[in-house]
Amino acid sequence: MFNSIINRSTTLVVDELKIRLIGNKDSARITAYYQKNRAYLQPWEPLRDENFFLPEGWEKRLLQLNELHKHNLAYYFVITTKDSDDIIGVINFSNLVKHPFYACHVGYSLAEAYQGKGIMHRALDVVVEWIFAEKQFHRIMAAYMPRNKRSGKVLEDLGFEKEGRAKEYLLINGKWEDHILTAKTNHNWVPPK
């Protein structure tokens, strides 16, 4: 088991990694992440408007994300190392629904240069623990394309169970793609106070 720090802040630490909520000052860093990994991530993501790859586009998007964070409607985390503020990955929770569902979706990506080092496994593990313990969610759902074996392995190793296959589930890179549907349930869930 790894050492982790989980508290009421929005920065989580595991090993050499820092996972924190994205902030308004991150436009240059998140732009650099998506620009550098544009070709690598393209087969796994929706088609992006050109503004998505520009600092000006991210400045506007960060204002929206800040509002979503403030109202507990979404959480967009970035992964960095303790030695650098450069973003090497992202984890986002969306479609947050409380009573009576207490569930959300999770999505993530990791820079090409950091693949195969167990980074997403460790980062996602600590953030899932955070949303269960701090935000009192009961269920987290994740979907991946059947050919994305790496993503499937990360989810399986973290206890996400396969629940089915959805035909033409998401429009990815301009094409409707089937997805394997998975979920993880918080067996220690207690009702929020």
Helices and strands as residue ranges (DSSP letters): E 4-5, E 11-14, E 17-21, G 24-26, H 27-36, H 38-41, G 42-44, G 50-53, H 55-70, E 75-81, E 84-97, E 103-110, G 112-114, H 119-133, E 139-144, H 149-157, E 161-172, E 175-185
